[in-house]
Amino acid sequence: MTAAKPYLTGHYTPVADEITATDLTVEGHLPPELTGRLIRNSHNPKPGVTPTHWFKGSGMVHGIRLREGRAEWYRNRWVHTPALDGAPYMTDKGPDLTASTAGTHVIEHAGRLLALCEANLPFELTRDLETVGAHDFNGRLNNAMTAHPKVDPVTGELHFFASSPFPPFLTYYVADAKGEIVHSAEIPGATASLKHDFAITRRHVVFIEGNVTFDHTEHSGIPYSWSDQQPSRIGVMPRGGDGARQIRWFSVEPGNMLHAGNAYEDGQGRIVLEGPTVDREGFQLSWNWWVGAPGRGTEPSTRSYTRRWVIDPAAGTVDEQIIDDLAVEFPTLNEDYLGAEHRYQYAVSLPDQEGFGGYGVVKYDRTTGARRIHQVGDARLPSEAVFVPAAGATNEDDGYLLTVVSDLKQDASQLLVLDASGLDRIATVHLPRRVTAGIHGSWIPDSALDGSES
């Protein structure tokens, strides 16, 4: 029964239809430079469908259109892929890369909106969130695409990868600022380890292989599990044409990281990487929730603590440590600093496995070590906090954090606009329904969509 699956209850209860609402109620003051769209993705199976794993739920995007101090519309749309209508991923001809949930992330690059799921091709959407179809970069991509590509803030290039449980295990791609793939390379030494995210610096690409790896005996529909035999490693590769031949793999402590916070080269030429990680128990607790197995409470992602690795290529060493005892996920930052040393980082705080802590938006000051939390309230779950720079910003944290809060007591949702410098609430946009708790999203300014009028 549907109610037996935790990922179809509470904050994660799917919505049953697509709606459009206009002229949304705003409390407070929406800064006029917030002119664009916040688009968020989520797993939202159709009524009557109970997926075997949370990740198998069909993708639904939720969009909020802001313009010059007004909240003009909210709309939600399923990503209409073949999988939405029941098409299988595996066929007698092999994987169907168009049979995607398209439910993990949504980004903009080169004027295109792309809904992403790491096992498939991206799916292009219109600015009103209708589905255009699978996007294969003019035939240059015949592989799956990670749900966590990186846009270099200096060059505008899109860096991404394809991972597979079978050789070649890892392929790296670069698309230029116009959206054309200009480089691809198979990465030597990679394994079947689950690679959900990665990082770029100004001079390197950083891949992460944890202890979660391909397991053909896992029958949830997502064939991965924890393996003590799978090495936990970080691969460091110079950016550039022949970088793949120079990749070096560094052993690290057991664990698994789904989402990288950022990476950069420090003044000594070392590579610093940060992100929330889980140990074996933490992964199993989350997995039990994702598949609806016994042994887990009502929420995922406990025991997820921020870890820092400092990789010294000259010495061939890695120093690593957990740098915070707060359970967090979904790290974000001012993406003008992606790949460079940053001072501020944001995340969503979560109750730990004992139920301590609570849901909130967290700000870290990496220079002073200070941590600040904006608590969102009881039975209220915030989404990933997306940073938007303020007009005329001079400091790294001059800007806004946008997060969609699911409120179970009110059966409602709001878009919160927080001042990124102090985490004070600036505005609340009341949405016409409770938005299903989801995963990732993006702020897409009108300037990114040429001729945007709707």
HELIX and SHEET records of a PDB file:
HELIX    1   1 THR A    2  ALA A    4  5                                   3    
HELIX    2   2 PRO A    6  LEU A    8  5                                   3    
HELIX    3   3 GLY A   10  TYR A   12  5                                   3    
HELIX    4   4 TRP A   54  LYS A   56  5                                   3    
HELIX    5   5 PRO A   82  ASP A   85  5                                   4    
HELIX    6   6 GLY A  243  GLN A  246  5                                   4    
HELIX    7   7 ARG A  280  VAL A  291  1                                  12    
HELIX    8   8 GLU A  335  TYR A  337  5                                   3    
HELIX    9   9 ASP A  446  ALA A  448  5                                   3    
SHEET    1   A 5 THR A  20  THR A  22  0                                        
SHEET    2   A 5 ARG A  70  TRP A  78 -1                                        
SHEET    3   A 5 GLY A  59  ARG A  67 -1                                        
SHEET    4   A 5 GLY A  36  HIS A  43 -1                                        
SHEET    5   A 5 GLY A 441  PRO A 445 -1                                        
SHEET    1   B 5 VAL A  26  GLY A  28  0                                        
SHEET    2   B 5 ARG A 425  HIS A 430 -1                                        
SHEET    3   B 5 ALA A 412  ASP A 419 -1                                        
SHEET    4   B 5 GLY A 399  ASP A 407 -1                                        
SHEET    5   B 5 ARG A 380  PRO A 382 -1                                        
SHEET    1   C 5 VAL A  26  GLY A  28  0                                        
SHEET    2   C 5 ARG A 425  HIS A 430 -1                                        
SHEET    3   C 5 ALA A 412  ASP A 419 -1                                        
SHEET    4   C 5 GLY A 399  ASP A 407 -1                                        
SHEET    5   C 5 VAL A 386  PRO A 389 -1                                        
SHEET    1   D 2 MET A  90  THR A  91  0                                        
SHEET    2   D 2 GLY A  94  PRO A  95 -1                                        
SHEET    1   E 4 HIS A 105  HIS A 109  0                                        
SHEET    2   E 4 ARG A 112  LEU A 116 -1                                        
SHEET    3   E 4 PHE A 123  LEU A 125 -1                                        
SHEET    4   E 4 THR A 131  ALA A 134 -1                                        
SHEET    1   F 4 LYS A 150  VAL A 151  0                                        
SHEET    2   F 4 LEU A 158  SER A 163 -1                                        
SHEET    3   F 4 LEU A 170  ALA A 175 -1                                        
SHEET    4   F 4 ILE A 181  GLU A 186 -1                                        
SHEET    1   G 4 PHE A 198  ILE A 200  0                                        
SHEET    2   G 4 HIS A 204  GLU A 209 -1                                        
SHEET    3   G 4 ARG A 233  PRO A 238 -1                                        
SHEET    4   G 4 ARG A 248  SER A 251 -1                                        
SHEET    1   H 2 VAL A 212  PHE A 214  0                                        
SHEET    2   H 2 TYR A 224  TRP A 226 -1                                        
SHEET    1   I 4 ASN A 262  GLU A 265  0                                        
SHEET    2   I 4 ILE A 271  THR A 277 -1                                        
SHEET    3   I 4 TYR A 305  ASP A 312 -1                                        
SHEET    4   I 4 THR A 317  ILE A 322 -1                                        
SHEET    1   J 4 VAL A 328  THR A 332  0                                        
SHEET    2   J 4 TYR A 344  SER A 349 -1                                        
SHEET    3   J 4 GLY A 360  ASP A 365 -1                                        
SHEET    4   J 4 ARG A 371  GLN A 375 -1                                        
END                                                                             
